[in-house]
């Protein structure tokens, strides 16, 4: 079964760029019919969709974050990545990667999540 | 933009039925998905497309969706069902959208 695992720095300084990678195992990221997403959860709060990418490279971003977000895919490594620029304390959150199903729009499975703290 | 509204909390005694609602304008015309999130863990899909269950999810979990309200129903509630529950839809104006979450407390 497909599993996802996030990795990246747990601490980022304000104004810098947050970078995370999600490694997919148990299946190919190039499989048709799926897209690969980033979702975050502020401490004690609800879930916020950040964006997603197809293996072809097509991307879709949350309009509220679009100006700062870049999602990319590396099919050779079976990974996809998130970059969020100009971060502030408001970007402190647990970041999850998840798989979505084209046309069905639910997320399953999810990675375990990684906490990123923005602080100097 | 589209908004999903969930009650902050629902409490139920063990063995009883819990109903968690998700309100939205004409949500009955959309497909609603539900996630369970236990403390310190990632969300898990428990119901998709209003009322379908992924493999491995107990039959005690069911869903419905009509008009302006979608409902996740948990029958014969167990202590292990205590968690936060989130509804989620896809909307053409908002793309993926989550409700604010409901904390289920088993008394």
Interface residues (C-beta under 8 A of the other chain):
Chain A: X37 X46 X47 X48 X49 X52 X60 X62 X63 X96 X100 X104 X105 X106 X107 X108 X109 X110 X111 X112 X113
Chain B: X31 X33 X35 X41 X42 X43 X44 X45 X48 X49 X54 X86 X88 X89 X90 X95 X96 X97 X98 X99 X100 X101
